[in-house]
Amino acid sequence: MLKFMVVAVTAYGMATLEGPTLAIKSVNALSHYTDWTIAHVHTGALGWNGFLTFSLLYWLFPRLYNTKLWSTKLANYHFWIALLGMMFYVVPMYASGVTQGLMWKQFNADGFLQYGNFLEVVQSILPMHMLRAVGGTLYLTGAVLMAVNLYRTAKGGQFVAEQEAQAPALTPEESPRAGHGFHRWLEARPLTFTVLAVVAVLIGGLVEIVPMYLIKQNVPRSPPSSPIPPSKFWAATFTSARAAWAAIRR
């Protein structure tokens, strides 16, 4: 099923591009510990791994059992239901992640967190998690349709345990240098290739790291501060615990 593969490759490209983007410091400051990461991972899991597996199974089963797919219409239903389920899962998680990141960065005039109570954030993203549940249900429904389709396909055919295959005769290997250039020659020498790759990575790392330490403006510095005395720390901890226990008892 070509359209399953198209979605799989598209999701793979999106997730692969997003991964390095999330490594950028300013982006990671917003996305870290939020549902944005969940959305990113499930773009790859549901889109790339899931749809790739679906396409391979739909291609493989008719050949294993020497028959046609039991229902192409059911496979089409599976495609659209699973695609809709993936979108209902991933898009609300992106919205939820951005909401979480922004709410955790809000401060009041006194410099304290505006949403210090974690439940305030949870309540704001509950609708998106409900949509996520709907999306997961749709995705699993599509997988059940596929299982039924593949089962009926297997029942309608006969398993091919052995199948004759043909291949062209082997020819003598050519020299790695013969008409393939420097790149083929380098691939034929894995140790040399590995050493050169490590050197290239080290040079790239030094180019990024050395200026960061040589230019003082690149290293943020905070004014010196004295640590909190242990007596004040434990007093504040005890007061907070008493207030939390009183709130629970009420």
Beta strands, then each sheet from edge to edge (+ up, - down):
end
